[in-house]
Structures are given as C-alpha cells and as structure tokens.
Amino acid sequence: MGRSVILRGACLAALLTTVAWAAALAEGKADTASVWKPYLEDDHGKRSDFPADWSQVNDKDWMFLRFTDYTGYKPRLAVMVAGNEKPEQQYYTWTDGVNHYQWPMPTTTSAAGVPVDGIEDLVTIALKNSNRYRLVERQKIENVNAEQSKGASGEMTPQTAAPMGKGQGAQYLIETTVNEWNPEESHAGGGVGRLGVSSLGLGTFHHDKASIKMSFRIIDAATTEIVEAISTKAEVTSGWGITPGFVIFGATADVGGILKLQGKPLMTNAVQACINKSVYQIVMKLKQQPWTGKVADVSGEDITINAGSEAGLKVGNELVVGGKGKDVKNPDTGETIHIKGADLGILVVSQVEDAYSVAHPKPGCDGCSKVEVGCTVRLKP
C-alpha cells in the first residue's frame, strides 16, 4: 500500500514536471516569436505597450519610442541627408557589395538653417536603436566614392584606384530631406488662456511652439527602386516638462548638442519626435521586404553568398537563386530599369561565417550550373 502511494506520488510529480516543462517550452516559443517589438518608456522609466494604431501616438509620446532586442536578419543601411547647395545635379553613390550604383540627390535642398550633419547622425542613431539594422557610415562611403571617382577620372591608375563596392555594402539607402524647419516662436494668446491666466487679470499667456517636417525615401541598392516614400511632421508646444535625449547603449545622447540647438528645447524635442515617428515607419516598411543577397564567388559547386551569420543565415537554409537579369534604359525618361532574371533553382547553405556563407546546389538543380557572380538569392518561403 505504501509503495503504491509512493509510485502514484512519483507519477504525479513526473506529470507535473512534464506539464511545467511543456508550459515553459510554450512560453519560450512565445517569447521567441515576440522577441522584437516596439514599446514606449517615459523619462521616469515606466514602460507601456505600443498601440496597435501608431497614428494614435501623440508627438510627445513619440519621444519615448524604444525597441526590444532582435537576433534575426539585419540589413545594412546607409543614411544620407540631402543638403547640397550646388546648383548642378549631385549623386549618391553606393554598392550592394557586388555592383556599383548611382542615384540623383533631390534637386531641392533641405530647409535653410538645418543642422544637416546632426540630423543625419540622429537618424542613424534611431535606426541603430531599432536593433534591426547594421549601419554603414556615410564617411566611409564618401571616402570610397572619392577614391573611385579619381580612378574613373584618370587621376589614379586602375591598379591603385579603389575597387567598386569595396568597404560599402549598403543594401538600402535612406535618403532624408528636411522640408520644414521652424524653431520655437512665442505667440501671444488672448481670451481665457491656459489655466485661465487672462481671466485672472495676470496678463496675456504666451504659447511657444516648434515644428519640423521631414521626408524619407527608402531605396533598394540592388534595383535602385524606391521601396517607400514617407513624410512626417512633428509639432511641440511649451509645457511638456521633459528632458530630450536619445538612448544610446543605455546612455542618453545630448540631442541639443548634436544639433547645436542648446537653449532651444522645444525644437530639440520636435526633431526627436519626428525622427522617431519616421524611423518607426521605415522599420515597419522594411520588415515587409524579403531578405535578398548576392552571389559573390563561384568555385565549382562552392557558391559564396555575400551574407552570413550577421544577416541571420544558418546552415541548412534553402535559398532560391535567380539569374542576374539586365539593366535597360527607359526610352521616355532615360532612367535605368532593372529586369529581374528567372529563378535558376535552390541552393543549400553548408557553411556560415560572420560576413559570408557558402552554399551548394540542391540535388536535382539543373539550372544551378548557370549560377554566376551577381546572381540574386533569397530565402525559400
């Protein structure tokens, strides 16, 4: 009898352990599924869920946008702010690590008085803080572009000119323009005013405000296609009573210092709110873009891909490989149109390093014999 009770107790304990383990496993899967998400955290450290309808978030709350960690595929982005003052057409130049591309800057410059370099830095910081991207430094791109320009112009010999694509590798270009720049202004207000100041005979209430409007274009480096165009405006008023600042690796950045706007807290707040609002939209739009890469080298059946563990690739991943396609000119506009190549077959990833991976044709892939440098790859659904 005693032994029977002990056995029943042991079985019950085992059952409870199994149930607990299954629950923990289910919880772990749920955590994994929701490993990345936006949330709000105010200047007192209080967290709150991000609303389902982002348009309902007011400009003040946009300052407190934060993101959880993310361990999946992280595309490479380069942020460029249009601030050229030359009348002739200027160009952005970048590569996807294999091919070289050029894209015209907007013909209109950013609004007068805009601290362009500071805006670019803050957009880069905000995108970095989303935890979903690797950022390519603009200075690095410009240095390589300068070397490439010297080589193309004949100032340098082909043997010493920087090779196309060396050191850049941006997959998306984030083109930023500041359309409106309105630092804080005081406006006299009549009537009752805030807290009934005028009705108490204490004089006219002065209402301070500042605003900024920005536009963004997300450009696919592989196709030069404009993936998305976004326009955002933020307006702030006096009385917020909060300290502006981006959180960078646990510390708060001096936004006013970066923008050289010390003594202008309202404009500083407006810039931060506008950038956060814009970055949220950029992240959500890019989330919908499927991962793509390029074939960087072909040696027999060893096919090297220009992405590795940093991009989230793993051994066993199956990749759909497509032909290089071709570029043609639009007869009406003269713009380049990229025509995608047909799918050739399936590759299987067999080796993964930080910045590259090696794949082999899946058995039965007859079209894989046509794979060459520059062919596109994407994760098989």
C-alpha positions as CSV (number, residue, x, y, z in Angstrom):
1,M,0.0,0.0,0.0
2,G,2.8,2.4,1.0
3,R,4.8,1.6,-2.1
4,S,1.7,2.2,-4.3
5,V,1.2,5.6,-2.8
6,I,4.8,6.4,-3.4
7,L,4.6,5.3,-7.0
8,R,1.4,7.3,-7.6
9,G,3.1,10.3,-6.0
10,A,6.2,9.9,-8.2
11,C,4.0,9.6,-11.3
12,L,2.1,12.7,-10.3
13,A,5.3,14.6,-9.8
14,A,6.6,13.5,-13.1
15,L,3.4,14.5,-14.8
16,L,3.5,17.9,-13.1
17,T,7.2,18.3,-14.2
18,T,6.2,17.4,-17.8
19,V,3.4,19.9,-17.7
20,A,5.6,22.6,-16.3
21,W,8.3,21.8,-18.9
22,A,5.8,22.0,-21.7
23,A,4.4,25.3,-20.4
24,A,7.9,26.7,-20.2
25,L,8.6,25.5,-23.7
26,A,5.4,27.1,-24.9
27,E,6.3,30.3,-23.1
28,G,9.8,30.2,-24.6
29,K,8.4,29.8,-28.1
30,A,6.0,32.7,-27.4
31,D,9.0,34.8,-26.2
32,T,10.9,33.8,-29.3
33,A,8.0,34.8,-31.6
34,S,7.7,38.2,-29.9
35,V,11.5,38.7,-29.4
36,W,11.3,42.1,-31.2
37,K,8.7,44.7,-30.7
38,P,8.4,48.5,-30.2
39,Y,7.3,49.9,-26.8
40,L,7.2,53.2,-25.0
41,E,9.3,54.1,-22.0
42,D,8.9,57.6,-20.4
43,D,11.5,59.6,-18.7
44,H,10.6,58.0,-15.4
45,G,11.3,54.5,-16.7
46,K,7.7,53.5,-16.9
47,R,7.0,51.1,-19.8
48,S,3.8,50.7,-21.8
49,D,2.8,48.7,-24.8
50,F,2.9,50.3,-28.2
51,P,-0.6,50.9,-29.5
52,A,-1.9,48.8,-32.5
53,D,-2.7,52.0,-34.4
54,W,0.5,54.0,-34.4
55,S,-1.3,57.1,-35.8
56,Q,-2.9,57.5,-32.4
57,V,0.5,58.2,-30.7
58,N,0.9,61.9,-30.0
59,D,4.1,63.8,-30.7
60,K,5.1,63.9,-27.1
61,D,5.0,60.1,-26.7
62,W,7.0,59.5,-29.9
63,M,10.0,60.8,-27.9
64,F,9.8,57.7,-25.8
65,L,9.9,55.1,-28.5
66,R,12.1,52.1,-27.7
67,F,12.6,48.6,-29.2
68,T,13.4,45.2,-27.7
69,D,16.4,43.2,-28.9
70,Y,16.4,41.3,-32.2
71,T,18.6,38.4,-33.3
72,G,17.3,37.9,-36.9
73,Y,18.4,39.1,-40.3
74,K,19.8,42.7,-40.1
75,P,20.1,44.5,-43.4
76,R,22.8,47.1,-44.0
77,L,21.6,50.7,-44.2
78,A,23.3,54.0,-45.2
79,V,21.7,57.3,-44.2
80,M,22.1,60.3,-46.4
81,V,20.7,63.7,-45.8
82,A,20.2,66.0,-48.8
83,G,22.0,69.2,-48.0
84,N,23.8,70.0,-51.2
85,E,23.9,73.7,-52.1
86,K,25.4,73.3,-55.6
87,P,23.0,74.1,-58.5
88,E,24.3,71.2,-60.6
89,Q,22.9,67.7,-60.0
90,Q,24.6,65.8,-57.2
91,Y,24.6,62.0,-56.8
92,Y,24.7,59.4,-54.1
93,T,27.0,56.5,-55.0
94,W,26.9,53.1,-53.2
95,T,27.0,49.4,-53.8
96,D,25.4,46.2,-52.6
97,G,28.9,44.6,-52.3
98,V,28.9,43.3,-55.9
99,N,27.5,46.0,-58.2
100,H,28.0,49.8,-58.2
101,Y,25.0,52.2,-58.2
102,Q,24.4,55.9,-58.6
103,W,21.2,57.8,-57.5
104,P,20.5,61.5,-58.1
105,M,20.0,63.6,-55.0
106,P,16.8,65.7,-54.8
107,T,17.2,68.9,-56.7
108,T,15.8,70.9,-53.8
109,T,18.0,71.4,-50.8
110,S,17.0,71.0,-47.1
111,A,15.3,73.9,-45.4
112,A,17.5,76.8,-44.6
113,G,19.4,76.7,-41.3
114,V,19.0,73.0,-40.8
115,P,22.0,71.3,-39.0
116,V,22.2,68.6,-41.7
117,D,25.0,66.6,-40.2
118,G,23.3,66.5,-36.8
119,I,20.0,65.3,-38.4
120,E,21.9,62.6,-40.2
121,D,23.6,61.4,-37.0
122,L,20.3,61.3,-35.1
123,V,18.5,59.3,-37.9
124,T,21.4,56.9,-37.9
125,I,21.2,56.5,-34.1
126,A,17.5,56.0,-34.1
127,L,17.8,53.3,-36.8
128,K,20.6,51.6,-34.9
129,N,18.4,51.7,-31.7
130,S,15.7,49.7,-33.5
131,N,18.1,46.8,-33.2
132,R,17.2,45.6,-36.7
133,Y,20.0,47.1,-38.9
134,R,23.7,47.4,-39.4
135,L,24.5,50.9,-40.3
136,V,27.2,51.8,-42.9
137,E,29.0,55.1,-42.1
138,R,28.5,57.9,-44.6
139,Q,32.1,59.0,-44.2
140,K,33.2,55.5,-45.2
141,I,31.0,55.7,-48.3
142,E,32.3,59.1,-49.2
143,N,35.9,58.1,-48.8
144,V,35.5,55.1,-51.1
145,N,33.5,57.2,-53.6
146,A,36.3,59.8,-53.7
147,E,38.8,57.1,-54.5
148,Q,36.5,55.6,-57.1
149,S,36.0,59.0,-58.7
150,K,39.7,59.5,-59.0
151,G,40.1,56.1,-60.7
152,A,37.3,56.8,-63.1
153,S,38.6,60.3,-64.0
154,G,42.1,59.1,-64.7
155,E,43.7,60.8,-61.7
156,M,44.7,57.4,-60.4
157,T,45.8,54.3,-62.3
158,P,43.4,51.3,-62.4
159,Q,46.0,49.4,-60.3
160,T,45.7,51.9,-57.4
161,A,42.0,53.0,-57.7
162,A,39.6,51.7,-55.1
163,P,37.7,48.7,-56.5
164,M,33.9,49.3,-56.8
165,G,32.0,48.1,-53.8
166,K,35.0,47.9,-51.5
167,G,34.0,48.8,-48.0
168,Q,30.4,49.9,-48.7
169,G,27.8,47.2,-49.0
170,A,24.6,49.1,-48.1
171,Q,21.6,47.2,-49.1
172,Y,19.2,50.1,-48.6
173,L,19.8,53.8,-48.8
174,I,17.8,56.0,-46.5
175,E,17.5,59.4,-48.2
176,T,16.4,62.1,-45.8
177,T,15.3,65.7,-46.5
178,V,14.2,68.3,-44.0
179,N,11.2,70.1,-45.7
180,E,10.2,72.5,-42.9
181,W,12.4,73.9,-40.1
182,N,10.5,76.1,-37.6
183,P,12.4,76.8,-34.3
184,E,10.3,77.9,-31.4
185,E,8.4,81.1,-31.6
186,S,6.3,82.9,-29.0
187,H,2.7,83.6,-29.9
188,A,0.5,85.9,-27.7
189,G,-2.8,84.3,-26.9
190,G,-5.9,86.2,-25.9
191,G,-9.1,85.0,-24.2
192,V,-9.0,82.7,-21.2
193,G,-5.6,81.2,-21.9
194,R,-4.1,78.3,-20.1
195,L,-5.3,77.9,-16.5
196,G,-7.4,81.0,-17.0
197,V,-4.4,83.3,-16.7
198,S,-6.0,86.2,-18.6
199,S,-9.3,85.9,-16.8
200,L,-7.4,86.3,-13.5
201,G,-6.0,89.6,-14.8
202,L,-2.4,88.3,-14.8
203,G,-1.8,89.3,-18.4
204,T,-1.8,87.5,-21.8
205,F,-0.5,83.9,-22.0
206,H,2.4,83.3,-24.4
207,H,2.3,80.0,-26.2
208,D,5.6,78.7,-27.5
209,K,5.8,76.0,-30.3
210,A,8.3,74.5,-32.7
211,S,7.9,72.1,-35.6
212,I,9.7,70.2,-38.2
213,K,8.7,68.2,-41.3
214,M,10.9,65.5,-42.9
215,S,10.6,63.2,-45.9
216,F,12.4,59.9,-46.4
217,R,12.9,57.7,-49.4
218,I,13.9,54.0,-49.0
219,I,16.0,52.9,-52.0
220,D,16.8,49.3,-52.8
221,A,20.5,49.2,-53.7
222,A,20.1,46.1,-55.9
223,T,17.4,47.6,-58.1
224,T,17.6,51.4,-57.4
225,E,13.9,51.1,-56.9
226,I,12.2,53.5,-54.4
227,V,10.8,51.0,-52.0
228,E,8.8,53.6,-50.0
229,A,8.4,57.3,-49.6
230,I,7.5,58.6,-46.1
231,S,6.6,62.2,-45.0
232,T,6.4,63.0,-41.3
233,K,5.8,66.2,-39.2
234,A,6.0,66.8,-35.5
235,E,4.9,69.9,-33.6
236,V,5.6,70.5,-29.9
237,T,4.4,73.2,-27.5
238,S,5.7,74.6,-24.2
239,G,4.8,72.8,-21.0
240,W,6.0,69.3,-21.8
241,G,8.5,69.4,-18.9
242,I,10.6,66.6,-20.2
243,T,14.3,66.2,-21.0
244,P,15.0,65.4,-24.6
245,G,17.5,62.7,-25.5
246,F,18.1,59.5,-27.5
247,V,19.1,56.4,-25.5
248,I,22.3,55.0,-27.0
249,F,23.6,51.8,-25.4
250,G,21.9,52.7,-22.1
251,A,23.1,56.3,-22.0
252,T,21.2,59.4,-23.1
253,A,22.6,61.4,-26.1
254,D,22.9,65.1,-25.9
255,V,20.5,65.8,-28.8
256,G,20.7,69.6,-28.4
257,G,24.5,69.4,-28.5
258,I,24.5,67.2,-31.6
259,L,22.2,69.6,-33.4
260,K,23.9,72.7,-31.9
261,L,20.5,73.7,-30.5
262,Q,21.4,74.4,-26.9
263,G,18.8,76.7,-25.4
264,K,16.1,75.5,-27.8
265,P,14.5,72.6,-26.0
266,L,11.2,72.7,-28.0
267,M,13.0,72.4,-31.4
268,T,15.2,69.6,-29.9
269,N,12.0,67.7,-28.8
270,A,10.3,68.3,-32.1
271,V,13.3,66.8,-34.0
272,Q,13.5,63.8,-31.8
273,A,9.7,63.1,-32.0
274,C,9.8,63.5,-35.8
275,I,12.8,61.2,-36.3
276,N,11.3,58.5,-34.0
277,K,8.0,58.7,-35.8
278,S,9.7,58.4,-39.2
279,V,12.0,55.6,-38.1
280,Y,9.1,53.5,-36.8
281,Q,7.5,53.7,-40.3
282,I,10.8,52.9,-42.0
283,V,11.3,49.8,-39.8
284,M,7.7,48.6,-40.5
285,K,8.1,49.1,-44.2
286,L,11.4,47.3,-44.4
287,K,10.1,44.4,-42.3
288,Q,7.9,43.6,-45.3
289,Q,10.8,43.4,-47.6
290,P,12.1,39.8,-48.1
291,W,15.7,39.1,-47.4
292,T,17.9,39.1,-50.5
293,G,21.6,38.6,-51.1
294,K,24.1,38.2,-54.0
295,V,26.4,35.5,-55.2
296,A,29.9,36.9,-54.6
297,D,32.0,33.9,-55.9
298,V,31.5,30.6,-57.7
299,S,34.2,27.9,-57.5
300,G,32.8,24.6,-58.8
301,E,29.8,23.8,-56.6
302,D,31.0,26.1,-53.8
303,I,28.9,29.2,-54.2
304,T,29.8,32.1,-51.8
305,I,27.0,34.4,-50.7
306,N,27.7,38.0,-49.6
307,A,25.9,37.5,-46.2
308,G,26.5,35.2,-43.2
309,S,25.6,34.9,-39.6
310,E,25.4,38.7,-39.2
311,A,22.5,38.6,-41.7
312,G,20.8,35.7,-39.8
313,L,21.7,32.9,-42.2
314,K,22.1,29.4,-40.8
315,V,23.4,26.0,-42.0
316,G,20.6,24.2,-43.8
317,N,18.8,27.3,-45.1
318,E,17.5,26.9,-48.6
319,L,18.0,29.8,-50.9
320,V,16.2,30.5,-54.2
321,V,18.8,31.7,-56.7
322,G,17.8,33.9,-59.6
323,G,19.6,35.0,-62.7
324,K,21.4,38.3,-62.8
325,G,18.8,39.9,-65.0
326,K,19.7,43.0,-67.0
327,D,19.5,46.8,-67.0
328,V,17.7,48.7,-69.8
329,K,17.1,52.3,-70.4
330,N,13.6,53.8,-70.2
331,P,13.2,55.3,-73.7
332,D,11.0,58.1,-72.3
333,T,13.0,59.2,-69.3
334,G,16.4,57.7,-69.8
335,E,16.3,56.1,-66.4
336,T,17.7,52.7,-65.8
337,I,15.2,49.8,-65.4
338,H,16.4,46.6,-63.8
339,I,14.8,43.5,-65.2
340,K,15.0,40.6,-62.8
341,G,16.4,37.3,-64.0
342,A,14.4,34.0,-63.9
343,D,14.9,31.6,-61.0
344,L,17.6,29.0,-61.6
345,G,17.0,26.7,-58.7
346,I,17.6,26.0,-55.0
347,L,20.9,26.3,-53.0
348,V,21.5,24.8,-49.6
349,V,23.7,26.7,-47.1
350,S,26.5,24.5,-45.8
351,Q,28.9,26.9,-44.1
352,V,28.2,30.2,-42.4
353,E,30.8,32.8,-41.3
354,D,30.2,36.3,-39.9
355,A,30.1,38.2,-43.3
356,Y,29.6,35.4,-45.8
357,S,28.3,31.9,-46.3
358,V,28.9,29.0,-48.7
359,A,26.1,27.1,-50.4
360,H,25.8,24.2,-52.8
361,P,23.2,23.3,-55.4
362,K,20.4,21.2,-54.0
363,P,20.4,17.7,-55.7
364,G,18.4,17.9,-58.9
365,C,19.0,21.6,-59.5
366,D,19.8,21.6,-63.3
367,G,19.7,25.4,-63.6
368,C,22.3,25.9,-60.9
369,S,25.0,25.3,-63.5
370,K,24.1,28.8,-64.7
371,V,24.8,30.5,-61.4
372,E,27.4,33.3,-61.6
373,V,28.7,36.2,-59.6
374,G,26.0,38.8,-59.2
375,C,23.0,36.4,-59.2
376,T,20.5,37.2,-56.5
377,V,19.5,34.8,-53.7
378,R,16.5,34.9,-51.3
379,L,15.3,32.7,-48.5
380,K,12.9,30.0,-49.7
381,P,9.5,30.6,-48.2
